[in-house]
Amino acid sequence: MIVEIEQYLRGRESGEVSEIIKQACLDAGLAQNQLHFASSPLQGVQLAIAELQANDLGLFLVLSERDEIIQYIGEQ
């Protein structure tokens, strides 16, 4: 799940960071269909959790929306 956070662009244009991450993932051997994009960290977690199956492990590295994400995970 790739999420671009505006306040962490570090001078890059919108969409540029996501493209860098996408290309690094493809270069590392991931397939295009393994990459998903979300408009916010919370949406990314929601989409990822919807894909998890029994015995899967979800690891969410979030820089923003922590409280909302923790609440959402707790409700699941």
N, CA, C, O and CB atoms as a CASP TS submission, in Angstrom:
PFRMAT TS
TARGET T0000
AUTHOR 0000-0000-0000
METHOD Language model
MODEL 1
PARENT N/A
ATOM      1  N   MET     1       0.855  -1.167   0.000  1.00  0.00           N
ATOM      2  CA  MET     1       0.000   0.000   0.000  1.00  0.00           C
ATOM      3  C   MET     1       0.895   1.222   0.000  1.00  0.00           C
ATOM      4  O   MET     1       1.742   1.372   0.880  1.00  0.00           O
ATOM      5  CB  MET     1      -0.970   0.002   1.218  1.00  0.00           C
ATOM      6  N   ILE     2       0.720   2.077  -0.956  1.00  0.00           N
ATOM      7  CA  ILE     2       1.524   3.285  -1.068  1.00  0.00           C
ATOM      8  C   ILE     2       0.623   4.489  -0.814  1.00  0.00           C
ATOM      9  O   ILE     2      -0.403   4.668  -1.470  1.00  0.00           O
ATOM     10  CB  ILE     2       2.210   3.381  -2.469  1.00  0.00           C
ATOM     11  N   VAL     3       1.024   5.299   0.141  1.00  0.00           N
ATOM     12  CA  VAL     3       0.271   6.504   0.487  1.00  0.00           C
ATOM     13  C   VAL     3       1.242   7.675   0.485  1.00  0.00           C
ATOM     14  O   VAL     3       2.299   7.619   1.114  1.00  0.00           O
ATOM     15  CB  VAL     3      -0.443   6.360   1.880  1.00  0.00           C
ATOM     16  N   GLU     4       0.883   8.714  -0.212  1.00  0.00           N
ATOM     17  CA  GLU     4       1.716   9.915  -0.231  1.00  0.00           C
ATOM     18  C   GLU     4       1.098  10.946   0.713  1.00  0.00           C
ATOM     19  O   GLU     4      -0.088  11.262   0.618  1.00  0.00           O
ATOM     20  CB  GLU     4       1.851  10.490  -1.685  1.00  0.00           C
ATOM     21  N   ILE     5       1.917  11.461   1.617  1.00  0.00           N
ATOM     22  CA  ILE     5       1.434  12.418   2.608  1.00  0.00           C
ATOM     23  C   ILE     5       2.024  13.788   2.266  1.00  0.00           C
ATOM     24  O   ILE     5       3.242  13.961   2.218  1.00  0.00           O
ATOM     25  CB  ILE     5       1.823  11.977   4.070  1.00  0.00           C
ATOM     26  N   GLU     6       1.154  14.734   2.035  1.00  0.00           N
ATOM     27  CA  GLU     6       1.563  16.046   1.536  1.00  0.00           C
ATOM     28  C   GLU     6       2.659  16.710   2.375  1.00  0.00           C
ATOM     29  O   GLU     6       3.605  17.272   1.824  1.00  0.00           O
ATOM     30  CB  GLU     6       0.367  16.951   1.478  1.00  0.00           C
ATOM     31  N   GLN     7       2.535  16.647   3.698  1.00  0.00           N
ATOM     32  CA  GLN     7       3.519  17.333   4.537  1.00  0.00           C
ATOM     33  C   GLN     7       4.880  16.634   4.570  1.00  0.00           C
ATOM     34  O   GLN     7       5.814  17.149   5.185  1.00  0.00           O
ATOM     35  CB  GLN     7       2.986  17.454   5.942  1.00  0.00           C
ATOM     36  N   TYR     8       5.012  15.476   3.922  1.00  0.00           N
ATOM     37  CA  TYR     8       6.287  14.756   3.887  1.00  0.00           C
ATOM     38  C   TYR     8       6.862  14.675   2.477  1.00  0.00           C
ATOM     39  O   TYR     8       7.659  13.780   2.196  1.00  0.00           O
ATOM     40  CB  TYR     8       6.111  13.355   4.449  1.00  0.00           C
ATOM     41  N   LEU     9       6.485  15.574   1.594  1.00  0.00           N
ATOM     42  CA  LEU     9       6.978  15.550   0.215  1.00  0.00           C
ATOM     43  C   LEU     9       8.430  16.027   0.106  1.00  0.00           C
ATOM     44  O   LEU     9       9.112  15.721  -0.872  1.00  0.00           O
ATOM     45  CB  LEU     9       6.087  16.413  -0.667  1.00  0.00           C
ATOM     46  N   ARG    10       8.896  16.769   1.098  1.00  0.00           N
ATOM     47  CA  ARG    10      10.288  17.238   1.145  1.00  0.00           C
ATOM     48  C   ARG    10      10.708  17.931  -0.144  1.00  0.00           C
ATOM     49  O   ARG    10      11.776  17.659  -0.693  1.00  0.00           O
ATOM     50  CB  ARG    10      11.222  16.073   1.422  1.00  0.00           C
ATOM     51  N   GLY    11       9.851  18.831  -0.615  1.00  0.00           N
ATOM     52  CA  GLY    11      10.179  19.620  -1.794  1.00  0.00           C
ATOM     53  C   GLY    11       9.846  18.970  -3.121  1.00  0.00           C
ATOM     54  O   GLY    11      10.030  19.585  -4.171  1.00  0.00           O
ATOM     55  N   ARG    12       9.362  17.748  -3.098  1.00  0.00           N
ATOM     56  CA  ARG    12       9.007  17.063  -4.350  1.00  0.00           C
ATOM     57  C   ARG    12       7.586  17.446  -4.754  1.00  0.00           C
ATOM     58  O   ARG    12       6.801  17.939  -3.943  1.00  0.00           O
ATOM     59  CB  ARG    12       9.133  15.513  -4.196  1.00  0.00           C
ATOM     60  N   GLU    13       7.281  17.210  -6.009  1.00  0.00           N
ATOM     61  CA  GLU    13       5.944  17.476  -6.532  1.00  0.00           C
ATOM     62  C   GLU    13       4.982  16.371  -6.087  1.00  0.00           C
ATOM     63  O   GLU    13       5.398  15.244  -5.819  1.00  0.00           O
ATOM     64  CB  GLU    13       5.972  17.584  -8.080  1.00  0.00           C
ATOM     65  N   SER    14       3.705  16.706  -6.013  1.00  0.00           N
ATOM     66  CA  SER    14       2.683  15.705  -5.675  1.00  0.00           C
ATOM     67  C   SER    14       2.737  14.566  -6.695  1.00  0.00           C
ATOM     68  O   SER    14       2.767  14.804  -7.902  1.00  0.00           O
ATOM     69  CB  SER    14       1.255  16.349  -5.641  1.00  0.00           C
ATOM     70  N   GLY    15       2.748  13.354  -6.207  1.00  0.00           N
ATOM     71  CA  GLY    15       2.806  12.173  -7.063  1.00  0.00           C
ATOM     72  C   GLY    15       4.211  11.650  -7.283  1.00  0.00           C
ATOM     73  O   GLY    15       4.392  10.489  -7.651  1.00  0.00           O
ATOM     74  N   GLU    16       5.198  12.485  -7.063  1.00  0.00           N
ATOM     75  CA  GLU    16       6.584  12.090  -7.311  1.00  0.00           C
ATOM     76  C   GLU    16       7.071  11.033  -6.313  1.00  0.00           C
ATOM     77  O   GLU    16       7.722  10.066  -6.709  1.00  0.00           O
ATOM     78  CB  GLU    16       7.490  13.313  -7.248  1.00  0.00           C
ATOM     79  N   VAL    17       6.763  11.208  -5.039  1.00  0.00           N
ATOM     80  CA  VAL    17       7.198  10.257  -4.023  1.00  0.00           C
ATOM     81  C   VAL    17       6.550   8.889  -4.263  1.00  0.00           C
ATOM     82  O   VAL    17       7.215   7.858  -4.166  1.00  0.00           O
ATOM     83  CB  VAL    17       6.854  10.778  -2.611  1.00  0.00           C
ATOM     84  N   SER    18       5.277   8.886  -4.568  1.00  0.00           N
ATOM     85  CA  SER    18       4.583   7.620  -4.852  1.00  0.00           C
ATOM     86  C   SER    18       5.217   6.904  -6.028  1.00  0.00           C
ATOM     87  O   SER    18       5.364   5.682  -6.008  1.00  0.00           O
ATOM     88  CB  SER    18       3.096   7.868  -5.134  1.00  0.00           C
ATOM     89  N   GLU    19       5.591   7.647  -7.043  1.00  0.00           N
ATOM     90  CA  GLU    19       6.218   7.051  -8.225  1.00  0.00           C
ATOM     91  C   GLU    19       7.587   6.469  -7.885  1.00  0.00           C
ATOM     92  O   GLU    19       7.943   5.399  -8.379  1.00  0.00           O
ATOM     93  CB  GLU    19       6.353   8.094  -9.342  1.00  0.00           C
ATOM     94  N   ILE    20       8.357   7.161  -7.048  1.00  0.00           N
ATOM     95  CA  ILE    20       9.665   6.647  -6.623  1.00  0.00           C
ATOM     96  C   ILE    20       9.493   5.340  -5.849  1.00  0.00           C
ATOM     97  O   ILE    20      10.218   4.373  -6.082  1.00  0.00           O
ATOM     98  CB  ILE    20      10.410   7.695  -5.753  1.00  0.00           C
ATOM     99  N   ILE    21       8.530   5.320  -4.929  1.00  0.00           N
ATOM    100  CA  ILE    21       8.277   4.103  -4.143  1.00  0.00           C
ATOM    101  C   ILE    21       7.804   2.982  -5.051  1.00  0.00           C
ATOM    102  O   ILE    21       8.258   1.844  -4.929  1.00  0.00           O
ATOM    103  CB  ILE    21       7.230   4.368  -3.036  1.00  0.00           C
ATOM    104  N   LYS    22       6.900   3.297  -5.956  1.00  0.00           N
ATOM    105  CA  LYS    22       6.394   2.301  -6.909  1.00  0.00           C
ATOM    106  C   LYS    22       7.536   1.700  -7.721  1.00  0.00           C
ATOM    107  O   LYS    22       7.636   0.480  -7.848  1.00  0.00           O
ATOM    108  CB  LYS    22       5.351   2.934  -7.852  1.00  0.00           C
ATOM    109  N   GLN    23       8.397   2.552  -8.269  1.00  0.00           N
ATOM    110  CA  GLN    23       9.499   2.060  -9.093  1.00  0.00           C
ATOM    111  C   GLN    23      10.468   1.212  -8.280  1.00  0.00           C
ATOM    112  O   GLN    23      10.966   0.200  -8.773  1.00  0.00           O
ATOM    113  CB  GLN    23      10.242   3.226  -9.735  1.00  0.00           C
ATOM    114  N   ALA    24      10.740   1.610  -7.044  1.00  0.00           N
ATOM    115  CA  ALA    24      11.625   0.819  -6.179  1.00  0.00           C
ATOM    116  C   ALA    24      11.022  -0.557  -5.905  1.00  0.00           C
ATOM    117  O   ALA    24      11.738  -1.558  -5.880  1.00  0.00           O
ATOM    118  CB  ALA    24      11.887   1.559  -4.849  1.00  0.00           C
ATOM    119  N   CYS    25       9.728  -0.604  -5.702  1.00  0.00           N
ATOM    120  CA  CYS    25       9.056  -1.888  -5.469  1.00  0.00           C
ATOM    121  C   CYS    25       9.121  -2.769  -6.714  1.00  0.00           C
ATOM    122  O   CYS    25       9.391  -3.966  -6.612  1.00  0.00           O
ATOM    123  CB  CYS    25       7.587  -1.662  -5.057  1.00  0.00           C
ATOM    124  N   LEU    26       8.879  -2.192  -7.874  1.00  0.00           N
ATOM    125  CA  LEU    26       8.952  -2.948  -9.124  1.00  0.00           C
ATOM    126  C   LEU    26      10.381  -3.433  -9.370  1.00  0.00           C
ATOM    127  O   LEU    26      10.588  -4.570  -9.793  1.00  0.00           O
ATOM    128  CB  LEU    26       8.466  -2.086 -10.310  1.00  0.00           C
ATOM    129  N   ASP    27      11.354  -2.580  -9.108  1.00  0.00           N
ATOM    130  CA  ASP    27      12.759  -2.966  -9.275  1.00  0.00           C
ATOM    131  C   ASP    27      13.149  -4.093  -8.330  1.00  0.00           C
ATOM    132  O   ASP    27      14.034  -4.891  -8.640  1.00  0.00           O
ATOM    133  CB  ASP    27      13.668  -1.766  -9.046  1.00  0.00           C
ATOM    134  N   ALA    28      12.487  -4.156  -7.174  1.00  0.00           N
ATOM    135  CA  ALA    28      12.781  -5.202  -6.186  1.00  0.00           C
ATOM    136  C   ALA    28      12.062  -6.509  -6.497  1.00  0.00           C
ATOM    137  O   ALA    28      12.239  -7.502  -5.791  1.00  0.00           O
ATOM    138  CB  ALA    28      12.395  -4.728  -4.795  1.00  0.00           C
ATOM    139  N   GLY    29      11.252  -6.508  -7.553  1.00  0.00           N
ATOM    140  CA  GLY    29      10.623  -7.753  -7.972  1.00  0.00           C
ATOM    141  C   GLY    29       9.141  -7.875  -7.700  1.00  0.00           C
ATOM    142  O   GLY    29       8.542  -8.897  -8.033  1.00  0.00           O
ATOM    143  N   LEU    30       8.534  -6.868  -7.109  1.00  0.00           N
ATOM    144  CA  LEU    30       7.091  -6.923  -6.915  1.00  0.00           C
ATOM    145  C   LEU    30       6.393  -6.720  -8.251  1.00  0.00           C
ATOM    146  O   LEU    30       6.898  -6.019  -9.127  1.00  0.00           O
ATOM    147  CB  LEU    30       6.628  -5.861  -5.891  1.00  0.00           C
ATOM    148  N   ALA    31       5.244  -7.333  -8.396  1.00  0.00           N
ATOM    149  CA  ALA    31       4.441  -7.174  -9.608  1.00  0.00           C
ATOM    150  C   ALA    31       3.549  -5.941  -9.464  1.00  0.00           C
ATOM    151  O   ALA    31       3.182  -5.545  -8.358  1.00  0.00           O
ATOM    152  CB  ALA    31       3.583  -8.448  -9.881  1.00  0.00           C
ATOM    153  N   GLN    32       3.214  -5.352 -10.593  1.00  0.00           N
ATOM    154  CA  GLN    32       2.358  -4.166 -10.608  1.00  0.00           C
ATOM    155  C   GLN    32       1.064  -4.405  -9.819  1.00  0.00           C
ATOM    156  O   GLN    32       0.596  -3.514  -9.111  1.00  0.00           O
ATOM    157  CB  GLN    32       2.028  -3.768 -12.057  1.00  0.00           C
ATOM    158  N   ASN    33       0.485  -5.611  -9.941  1.00  0.00           N
ATOM    159  CA  ASN    33      -0.792  -5.881  -9.267  1.00  0.00           C
ATOM    160  C   ASN    33      -0.643  -6.078  -7.761  1.00  0.00           C
ATOM    161  O   ASN    33      -1.641  -6.225  -7.055  1.00  0.00           O
ATOM    162  CB  ASN    33      -1.438  -7.108  -9.868  1.00  0.00           C
ATOM    163  N   GLN    34       0.587  -6.081  -7.267  1.00  0.00           N
ATOM    164  CA  GLN    34       0.818  -6.170  -5.831  1.00  0.00           C
ATOM    165  C   GLN    34       0.869  -4.787  -5.184  1.00  0.00           C
ATOM    166  O   GLN    34       0.885  -4.677  -3.958  1.00  0.00           O
ATOM    167  CB  GLN    34       2.113  -6.923  -5.553  1.00  0.00           C
ATOM    168  N   LEU    35       0.895  -3.750  -5.986  1.00  0.00           N
ATOM    169  CA  LEU    35       1.004  -2.381  -5.487  1.00  0.00           C
ATOM    170  C   LEU    35      -0.360  -1.719  -5.511  1.00  0.00           C
ATOM    171  O   LEU    35      -1.089  -1.792  -6.500  1.00  0.00           O
ATOM    172  CB  LEU    35       2.015  -1.565  -6.322  1.00  0.00           C
ATOM    173  N   HIS    36      -0.688  -1.079  -4.414  1.00  0.00           N
ATOM    174  CA  HIS    36      -1.964  -0.374  -4.307  1.00  0.00           C
ATOM    175  C   HIS    36      -1.699   1.018  -3.750  1.00  0.00           C
ATOM    176  O   HIS    36      -0.784   1.219  -2.952  1.00  0.00           O
ATOM    177  CB  HIS    36      -2.975  -1.157  -3.404  1.00  0.00           C
ATOM    178  N   PHE    37      -2.496   1.953  -4.176  1.00  0.00           N
ATOM    179  CA  PHE    37      -2.338   3.345  -3.751  1.00  0.00           C
ATOM    180  C   PHE    37      -3.572   3.776  -2.983  1.00  0.00           C
ATOM    181  O   PHE    37      -4.693   3.392  -3.316  1.00  0.00           O
ATOM    182  CB  PHE    37      -2.097   4.280  -4.967  1.00  0.00           C
ATOM    183  N   ALA    38      -3.355   4.576  -1.952  1.00  0.00           N
ATOM    184  CA  ALA    38      -4.457   5.113  -1.152  1.00  0.00           C
ATOM    185  C   ALA    38      -4.256   6.615  -1.011  1.00  0.00           C
ATOM    186  O   ALA    38      -3.139   7.121  -1.116  1.00  0.00           O
ATOM    187  CB  ALA    38      -4.535   4.422   0.253  1.00  0.00           C
ATOM    188  N   SER    39      -5.350   7.310  -0.774  1.00  0.00           N
ATOM    189  CA  SER    39      -5.283   8.766  -0.684  1.00  0.00           C
ATOM    190  C   SER    39      -4.932   9.266   0.718  1.00  0.00           C
ATOM    191  O   SER    39      -4.631  10.446   0.899  1.00  0.00           O
ATOM    192  CB  SER    39      -6.598   9.360  -1.114  1.00  0.00           C
ATOM    193  N   SER    40      -4.971   8.375   1.707  1.00  0.00           N
ATOM    194  CA  SER    40      -4.621   8.760   3.071  1.00  0.00           C
ATOM    195  C   SER    40      -4.140   7.516   3.823  1.00  0.00           C
ATOM    196  O   SER    40      -4.438   6.391   3.423  1.00  0.00           O
ATOM    197  CB  SER    40      -5.840   9.423   3.800  1.00  0.00           C
ATOM    198  N   PRO    41      -3.399   7.723   4.907  1.00  0.00           N
ATOM    199  CA  PRO    41      -2.977   6.573   5.702  1.00  0.00           C
ATOM    200  C   PRO    41      -4.157   5.735   6.198  1.00  0.00           C
ATOM    201  O   PRO    41      -4.100   4.506   6.162  1.00  0.00           O
ATOM    202  CB  PRO    41      -2.156   7.043   6.883  1.00  0.00           C
ATOM    203  N   LEU    42      -5.218   6.385   6.656  1.00  0.00           N
ATOM    204  CA  LEU    42      -6.381   5.634   7.137  1.00  0.00           C
ATOM    205  C   LEU    42      -6.989   4.802   6.018  1.00  0.00           C
ATOM    206  O   LEU    42      -7.308   3.630   6.218  1.00  0.00           O
ATOM    207  CB  LEU    42      -7.437   6.586   7.718  1.00  0.00           C
ATOM    208  N   GLN    43      -7.150   5.394   4.848  1.00  0.00           N
ATOM    209  CA  GLN    43      -7.700   4.628   3.734  1.00  0.00           C
ATOM    210  C   GLN    43      -6.772   3.464   3.373  1.00  0.00           C
ATOM    211  O   GLN    43      -7.246   2.376   3.046  1.00  0.00           O
ATOM    212  CB  GLN    43      -7.919   5.540   2.509  1.00  0.00           C
ATOM    213  N   GLY    44      -5.480   3.681   3.430  1.00  0.00           N
ATOM    214  CA  GLY    44      -4.533   2.610   3.147  1.00  0.00           C
ATOM    215  C   GLY    44      -4.675   1.447   4.103  1.00  0.00           C
ATOM    216  O   GLY    44      -4.667   0.288   3.688  1.00  0.00           O
ATOM    217  N   VAL    45      -4.805   1.753   5.379  1.00  0.00           N
ATOM    218  CA  VAL    45      -4.999   0.705   6.386  1.00  0.00           C
ATOM    219  C   VAL    45      -6.326  -0.012   6.149  1.00  0.00           C
ATOM    220  O   VAL    45      -6.395  -1.239   6.233  1.00  0.00           O
ATOM    221  CB  VAL    45      -4.958   1.303   7.815  1.00  0.00           C
ATOM    222  N   GLN    46      -7.371   0.744   5.855  1.00  0.00           N
ATOM    223  CA  GLN    46      -8.673   0.129   5.598  1.00  0.00           C
ATOM    224  C   GLN    46      -8.607  -0.824   4.409  1.00  0.00           C
ATOM    225  O   GLN    46      -9.132  -1.936   4.475  1.00  0.00           O
ATOM    226  CB  GLN    46      -9.733   1.207   5.349  1.00  0.00           C
ATOM    227  N   LEU    47      -7.972  -0.401   3.333  1.00  0.00           N
ATOM    228  CA  LEU    47      -7.850  -1.251   2.148  1.00  0.00           C
ATOM    229  C   LEU    47      -6.995  -2.480   2.432  1.00  0.00           C
ATOM    230  O   LEU    47      -7.314  -3.583   1.987  1.00  0.00           O
ATOM    231  CB  LEU    47      -7.254  -0.460   0.986  1.00  0.00           C
ATOM    232  N   ALA    48      -5.904  -2.284   3.177  1.00  0.00           N
ATOM    233  CA  ALA    48      -5.025  -3.404   3.502  1.00  0.00           C
ATOM    234  C   ALA    48      -5.724  -4.423   4.389  1.00  0.00           C
ATOM    235  O   ALA    48      -5.629  -5.627   4.151  1.00  0.00           O
ATOM    236  CB  ALA    48      -3.762  -2.903   4.186  1.00  0.00           C
ATOM    237  N   ILE    49      -6.423  -3.947   5.403  1.00  0.00           N
ATOM    238  CA  ILE    49      -7.129  -4.864   6.303  1.00  0.00           C
ATOM    239  C   ILE    49      -8.195  -5.646   5.552  1.00  0.00           C
ATOM    240  O   ILE    49      -8.426  -6.819   5.846  1.00  0.00           O
ATOM    241  CB  ILE    49      -7.764  -4.093   7.467  1.00  0.00           C
ATOM    242  N   ALA    50      -8.837  -5.020   4.601  1.00  0.00           N
ATOM    243  CA  ALA    50      -9.862  -5.707   3.805  1.00  0.00           C
ATOM    244  C   ALA    50      -9.265  -6.867   3.008  1.00  0.00           C
ATOM    245  O   ALA    50      -9.976  -7.809   2.658  1.00  0.00           O
ATOM    246  CB  ALA    50     -10.549  -4.716   2.851  1.00  0.00           C
ATOM    247  N   GLU    51      -7.966  -6.804   2.720  1.00  0.00           N
ATOM    248  CA  GLU    51      -7.296  -7.857   1.945  1.00  0.00           C
ATOM    249  C   GLU    51      -6.664  -8.943   2.814  1.00  0.00           C
ATOM    250  O   GLU    51      -6.331 -10.018   2.315  1.00  0.00           O
ATOM    251  CB  GLU    51      -6.235  -7.245   1.071  1.00  0.00           C
ATOM    252  N   LEU    52      -6.494  -8.668   4.117  1.00  0.00           N
ATOM    253  CA  LEU    52      -5.863  -9.650   4.999  1.00  0.00           C
ATOM    254  C   LEU    52      -6.724 -10.892   5.140  1.00  0.00           C
ATOM    255  O   LEU    52      -7.953 -10.818   5.166  1.00  0.00           O
ATOM    256  CB  LEU    52      -5.596  -9.041   6.373  1.00  0.00           C
ATOM    257  N   GLN    53      -6.063 -12.021   5.229  1.00  0.00           N
ATOM    258  CA  GLN    53      -6.746 -13.293   5.443  1.00  0.00           C
ATOM    259  C   GLN    53      -6.264 -13.901   6.751  1.00  0.00           C
ATOM    260  O   GLN    53      -5.326 -13.396   7.368  1.00  0.00           O
ATOM    261  CB  GLN    53      -6.501 -14.268   4.256  1.00  0.00           C
ATOM    262  N   ALA    54      -6.897 -14.971   7.168  1.00  0.00           N
ATOM    263  CA  ALA    54      -6.540 -15.634   8.427  1.00  0.00           C
ATOM    264  C   ALA    54      -5.036 -15.901   8.467  1.00  0.00           C
ATOM    265  O   ALA    54      -4.446 -16.354   7.486  1.00  0.00           O
ATOM    266  CB  ALA    54      -7.331 -16.962   8.595  1.00  0.00           C
ATOM    267  N   ASN    55      -4.435 -15.618   9.601  1.00  0.00           N
ATOM    268  CA  ASN    55      -3.008 -15.819   9.863  1.00  0.00           C
ATOM    269  C   ASN    55      -2.091 -14.843   9.129  1.00  0.00           C
ATOM    270  O   ASN    55      -0.871 -14.995   9.203  1.00  0.00           O
ATOM    271  CB  ASN    55      -2.631 -17.211   9.490  1.00  0.00           C
ATOM    272  N   ASP    56      -2.627 -13.852   8.425  1.00  0.00           N
ATOM    273  CA  ASP    56      -1.805 -12.809   7.822  1.00  0.00           C
ATOM    274  C   ASP    56      -1.361 -11.838   8.896  1.00  0.00           C
ATOM    275  O   ASP    56      -2.015 -11.687   9.928  1.00  0.00           O
ATOM    276  CB  ASP    56      -2.573 -12.071   6.703  1.00  0.00           C
ATOM    277  N   LEU    57      -0.254 -11.190   8.644  1.00  0.00           N
ATOM    278  CA  LEU    57       0.261 -10.165   9.545  1.00  0.00           C
ATOM    279  C   LEU    57       0.263  -8.842   8.794  1.00  0.00           C
ATOM    280  O   LEU    57       0.819  -8.746   7.700  1.00  0.00           O
ATOM    281  CB  LEU    57       1.695 -10.525  10.066  1.00  0.00           C
ATOM    282  N   GLY    58      -0.354  -7.827   9.377  1.00  0.00           N
ATOM    283  CA  GLY    58      -0.342  -6.498   8.785  1.00  0.00           C
ATOM    284  C   GLY    58       0.585  -5.607   9.599  1.00  0.00           C
ATOM    285  O   GLY    58       0.442  -5.503  10.817  1.00  0.00           O
ATOM    286  N   LEU    59       1.517  -4.978   8.940  1.00  0.00           N
ATOM    287  CA  LEU    59       2.441  -4.054   9.588  1.00  0.00           C
ATOM    288  C   LEU    59       2.209  -2.684   8.972  1.00  0.00           C
ATOM    289  O   LEU    59       2.430  -2.490   7.777  1.00  0.00           O
ATOM    290  CB  LEU    59       3.941  -4.515   9.425  1.00  0.00           C
ATOM    291  N   PHE    60       1.766  -1.740   9.779  1.00  0.00           N
ATOM    292  CA  PHE    60       1.399  -0.421   9.275  1.00  0.00           C
ATOM    293  C   PHE    60       2.344   0.628   9.843  1.00  0.00           C
ATOM    294  O   PHE    60       2.351   0.880  11.048  1.00  0.00           O
ATOM    295  CB  PHE    60      -0.065  -0.082   9.631  1.00  0.00           C
ATOM    296  N   LEU    61       3.131   1.231   8.982  1.00  0.00           N
ATOM    297  CA  LEU    61       4.049   2.290   9.372  1.00  0.00           C
ATOM    298  C   LEU    61       3.370   3.604   9.020  1.00  0.00           C
ATOM    299  O   LEU    61       3.322   3.992   7.853  1.00  0.00           O
ATOM    300  CB  LEU    61       5.454   2.146   8.661  1.00  0.00           C
ATOM    301  N   VAL    62       2.854   4.275  10.014  1.00  0.00           N
ATOM    302  CA  VAL    62       2.071   5.485   9.750  1.00  0.00           C
ATOM    303  C   VAL    62       2.729   6.700  10.386  1.00  0.00           C
ATOM    304  O   VAL    62       3.247   6.642  11.501  1.00  0.00           O
ATOM    305  CB  VAL    62       0.635   5.326  10.274  1.00  0.00           C
ATOM    306  N   LEU    63       2.693   7.799   9.646  1.00  0.00           N
ATOM    307  CA  LEU    63       3.253   9.056  10.130  1.00  0.00           C
ATOM    308  C   LEU    63       2.172  10.034  10.536  1.00  0.00           C
ATOM    309  O   LEU    63       2.441  10.997  11.254  1.00  0.00           O
ATOM    310  CB  LEU    63       4.134   9.678   9.074  1.00  0.00           C
ATOM    311  N   SER    64       0.967   9.800  10.090  1.00  0.00           N
ATOM    312  CA  SER    64      -0.144  10.687  10.434  1.00  0.00           C
ATOM    313  C   SER    64      -1.414   9.853  10.564  1.00  0.00           C
ATOM    314  O   SER    64      -1.456   8.694  10.150  1.00  0.00           O
ATOM    315  CB  SER    64      -0.324  11.812   9.363  1.00  0.00           C
ATOM    316  N   GLU    65      -2.427  10.447  11.135  1.00  0.00           N
ATOM    317  CA  GLU    65      -3.721   9.794  11.374  1.00  0.00           C
ATOM    318  C   GLU    65      -3.599   8.593  12.322  1.00  0.00           C
ATOM    319  O   GLU    65      -4.401   7.661  12.264  1.00  0.00           O
ATOM    320  CB  GLU    65      -4.330   9.340  10.045  1.00  0.00           C
ATOM    321  N   ARG    66      -2.592   8.628  13.187  1.00  0.00           N
ATOM    322  CA  ARG    66      -2.359   7.495  14.100  1.00  0.00           C
ATOM    323  C   ARG    66      -3.576   7.180  14.966  1.00  0.00           C
ATOM    324  O   ARG    66      -3.990   6.024  15.057  1.00  0.00           O
ATOM    325  CB  ARG    66      -1.166   7.787  14.996  1.00  0.00           C
ATOM    326  N   ASP    67      -4.146   8.197  15.599  1.00  0.00           N
ATOM    327  CA  ASP    67      -5.275   7.962  16.498  1.00  0.00           C
ATOM    328  C   ASP    67      -6.448   7.335  15.752  1.00  0.00           C
ATOM    329  O   ASP    67      -7.073   6.396  16.246  1.00  0.00           O
ATOM    330  CB  ASP    67      -5.712   9.273  17.162  1.00  0.00           C
ATOM    331  N   GLU    68      -6.745   7.851  14.572  1.00  0.00           N
ATOM    332  CA  GLU    68      -7.850   7.313  13.781  1.00  0.00           C
ATOM    333  C   GLU    68      -7.573   5.869  13.354  1.00  0.00           C
ATOM    334  O   GLU    68      -8.474   5.030  13.342  1.00  0.00           O
ATOM    335  CB  GLU    68      -8.096   8.192  12.547  1.00  0.00           C
ATOM    336  N   ILE    69      -6.320   5.596  13.005  1.00  0.00           N
ATOM    337  CA  ILE    69      -5.951   4.242  12.583  1.00  0.00           C
ATOM    338  C   ILE    69      -6.023   3.281  13.744  1.00  0.00           C
ATOM    339  O   ILE    69      -6.546   2.175  13.601  1.00  0.00           O
ATOM    340  CB  ILE    69      -4.548   4.224  11.980  1.00  0.00           C
ATOM    341  N   ILE    70      -5.508   3.682  14.896  1.00  0.00           N
ATOM    342  CA  ILE    70      -5.578   2.809  16.081  1.00  0.00           C
ATOM    343  C   ILE    70      -7.024   2.519  16.434  1.00  0.00           C
ATOM    344  O   ILE    70      -7.371   1.381  16.751  1.00  0.00           O
ATOM    345  CB  ILE    70      -4.857   3.455  17.286  1.00  0.00           C
ATOM    346  N   GLN    71      -7.859   3.526  16.384  1.00  0.00           N
ATOM    347  CA  GLN    71      -9.286   3.326  16.658  1.00  0.00           C
ATOM    348  C   GLN    71      -9.906   2.370  15.642  1.00  0.00           C
ATOM    349  O   GLN    71     -10.645   1.461  16.021  1.00  0.00           O
ATOM    350  CB  GLN    71     -10.032   4.673  16.640  1.00  0.00           C
ATOM    351  N   TYR    72      -9.614   2.564  14.365  1.00  0.00           N
ATOM    352  CA  TYR    72     -10.172   1.699  13.318  1.00  0.00           C
ATOM    353  C   TYR    72      -9.725   0.245  13.523  1.00  0.00           C
ATOM    354  O   TYR    72     -10.542  -0.673  13.449  1.00  0.00           O
ATOM    355  CB  TYR    72      -9.740   2.199  11.913  1.00  0.00           C
ATOM    356  N   ILE    73      -8.445   0.041  13.777  1.00  0.00           N
ATOM    357  CA  ILE    73      -7.939  -1.334  13.981  1.00  0.00           C
ATOM    358  C   ILE    73      -8.617  -1.947  15.203  1.00  0.00           C
ATOM    359  O   ILE    73      -8.987  -3.120  15.175  1.00  0.00           O
ATOM    360  CB  ILE    73      -6.380  -1.343  14.160  1.00  0.00           C
ATOM    361  N   GLY    74      -8.783  -1.179  16.267  1.00  0.00           N
ATOM    362  CA  GLY    74      -9.446  -1.681  17.460  1.00  0.00           C
ATOM    363  C   GLY    74     -10.889  -2.094  17.217  1.00  0.00           C
ATOM    364  O   GLY    74     -11.408  -2.987  17.885  1.00  0.00           O
ATOM    365  N   GLU    75     -11.530  -1.442  16.263  1.00  0.00           N
ATOM    366  CA  GLU    75     -12.923  -1.783  15.939  1.00  0.00           C
ATOM    367  C   GLU    75     -13.026  -3.019  15.060  1.00  0.00           C
ATOM    368  O   GLU    75     -14.102  -3.603  14.926  1.00  0.00           O
ATOM    369  CB  GLU    75     -13.600  -0.614  15.248  1.00  0.00           C
ATOM    370  N   GLN    76     -11.925  -3.413  14.469  1.00  0.00           N
ATOM    371  CA  GLN    76     -11.947  -4.583  13.583  1.00  0.00           C
ATOM    372  C   GLN    76     -11.807  -5.817  14.400  1.00  0.00           C
ATOM    373  O   GLN    76     -11.801  -6.921  13.856  1.00  0.00           O
ATOM    374  CB  GLN    76     -10.840  -4.519  12.527  1.00  0.00           C
TER
END
